[in-house]
């Protein structure tokens, strides 16, 4: 639980530091998503991650993989099963995003990304 507390503390600190810079309202929403990109060696990767909050312009996510600031990644929200309540449209297209900041928090990385095109 110490790692979770550390993650929440860092998230709170990062959110407080950037409140004045917020250009759109963010929603605290934890959803699974896939991150696709290239690693330091130019090899393609695909990782399961989770959002902590999201806005029309970007997201704050946790990932098991470290990402480089400036790197462009593709975020994909898994389509819900037919039996689930469809909060996310089945045809949700992948989202291109640029890594704006990254902090290590135990065994996860807290990553702030800016969408290349606003959503919504």
Helices and strands as residue ranges (DSSP letters): H 2-18, G 19-21, E 32-38, E 44-54, E 58-63, E 72-76, E 95-105, E 108-115
